[in-house]
Amino acid sequence: MFTGLVSELGIVKEITRGESSAIFTITAPKSVLGLSLGDSIAVNGTCLTATSIAGDSFTADVMVQTLSLTSLAQLEVGSLVNLELAATLDMRMGGHIVQGHVDGTATMVQLLPGDKWAQFDIKAPEHLLKYVVAQGSITLDGVSLTVGSIDDAKQIITVWLIPETLSKTNLSKKKPGDLINIEVDILAKYVERLISKGAIDGK
């Protein structure tokens, strides 16, 4: 489990691609200090497992299903990635409950700078919009954010980014058309499941 509070911007050092998987080597001087073999680490919001650690870098295997569902397939050597180590029971829950199980990808529409914050618009898949509510939580590339507004007709979700978020994550580097990993609030999916099962079972 994660909180959606990015702890470090890592840099993709090497990518080895196979027929059904890829191996990513990521430079992350801060993260490797708290990382052990087999530990989970969120890379752009995708929960991966550290398979080796050497110096200031770690490697992680990415299966074909993950590559097809997330934006990780578009990473290149030199790409900046948002990193977060798995949460511990003694840490503050500053964001929200993030599983690292990406629900799909959204498309970056625009980033409009402001005096104290920036407007960040994405176009999300229609089937995920039902899980998103204004003032609710959403995870974009592993960053826990509050939904500012939703335009269902245009499938546009707007969030507001403070300078801290812009400086410590890769969202400020996104360009229109870039894919962004999106994870909706797990609580919304549980509610949907409970309601649908109740309707089916007549309870």
N, C-alpha and C positions, 0 to 999 in steps of 0.2 A: 504494500500500500504506500501511496505517496500523498503529498499535500498540495502539489502544484506550485510550490515555491522553488524556483530555480536556484541552485546553489553555485553553479559555475557554467560558463560558456566554454564548451570543449571545441576542439578542432579536429575534423576528420583527417587522419594522417595517411591512412591507406585503406583501400577497398579491394578485396579479392572476391571476384564473382564466380560462382559456379552455375551449373544448370538449374539447380533448385534451391540455391541458398547463396548467401554472401557473408563474408567475414569483414567486419569493420574494426579498424584500429583507430582509437580516438585518444588524442592527447588531452589529459585532464589532470594537471598537477595537484589541484586541491582534492578532487574526488578520489583519486587513487589512495590518498592517505587513510580514508575510511572504508576502503573497498577490499574485500577478500574474494578469493576464487569462489564462484558459485553464487555470489551476492547479486541481488537484483539492482538494476540502475535504470532510470527512465531516460531515454534518449529521444528528445523531441516528443516527449509524452508517451513513448512506446516502452513498455517494460521489457528489458533485455537482461541476459545473464552474463556476468563477466566470466570469460573462459580462460583468460590469462592476463597477467599484470606484469609489466616490465618498465622500470624507470618511472616516467611520468605519464605512461599510456596504459590503456587496457584494450582488450579485444572482446568482441561479442559476435556470436553467430546469429544470423537473421534468416529465418526460413522463408520459403517462397510465398506462403500465405500472408506473412507479415509484410513482405515486400509489395504484394499486390493490394493490400488493404490500406497501407500507410504511405506517407510521403518519403520514407527512407530510401526507396528505390531511386529517388531523384538526387540524393546526396552525391557530392563529388569530393575529391581530395581538396581540402582547404575550406570546406563548408563549416559554418559555425553551427553547433548544436546545443540545445538547452539540456542540461544535466541535473538530475536530482537523485540522491541516494534514497533508498527505501526508508520510510519513517520508522522511528523507534517509539516505544511506549512512553518514554520520558521527555519527548520533545513537544513543543507547542504546536497545536494544530492551527497554523496561521492562514492556510488556504481552505480547502475543503477535501473531502474524501475522493482521492484519485486512484484508480486501479492500475492505470497504465495499459488498459485494454482499449485501444483506439477503435471508435465506432465507425470511422470513415474519414474522408478528407473533404475539406472545404477549399474554396478558391479565394485568395486574397483579392479584394476589389480596390481598396484605396486606403491610404494612410494620410490623414489631414492633420498637420501639426497645429497646435494651439499654444497659448501662453503658458498654461499650467498642465495641460494634458493633450493627448492626440486622439483623434477619432480613428478607429480601426474597423473597417467594414469587411466582412467576408460573405461569400455566397455559399450557403450550406445545402447539402442534399435534402430534398423535400421530406424524405422519410424520417429525418432526424429533428426537424423543426418542432414536431409535436412534444419533444422532450425539453424544449427550451422555453423559459419564461423570463420576462423582464424582471430584473433585480435578482434573478437566480444565478447559479454558478455554472460555469462552462470551462473546459480545459482546451486551450489552443496551443499546440506544439509543447504540451507539458506545463503550460502556464495557467494557474488558477486565476480566472477573471470573473467579473460580475457583468452580466448582460445588461446593456444600457437600453436597447430597444430592438424590436423585431419587426421586419416588414415581410409578412407572410406572402404577399402577392409577388414580391421580387426575390424572396428567399434570402433576404439580407439580414444578418445579425450584426449589430453594432456594439462594440465595447470601447471603453475609454482607457487609454494607457497613460499612466503617470510617468514622469521622468525616470523614476527608479526602475520601472519595468522596462522602459526603452533602453536604458543603459546596461541592464543586467541580463537581458534576453536577446534572442535573435529576431524578435518581431519587428524591430526598427529596420532590419535589413530586407524585409520582405518586399517584393515587387508585385504589381498587379498580374494575376495569372498564376502566381506561385501556389503550390498545394500546401495546405496546413492540416496537420493531424487534429482531429476533433474528438473529444470524449465528452459525452453529455453526462449530466448528473445521474449517478447510479440510483438515487432515491426515486427519480422519475420513472425509471424502468421497473423498479420494484412495485410502485403504485400501479402502473399499467398492468403488470402481471397479476396482481391481486384482484384488480377490478375485472379483468378478462376471465380469470378463473371463477370468480364469484358469479359472473353472468352465465358461464357455461354450466356450472354446478347448481345454479339456482339458489345460492346461499348469500 
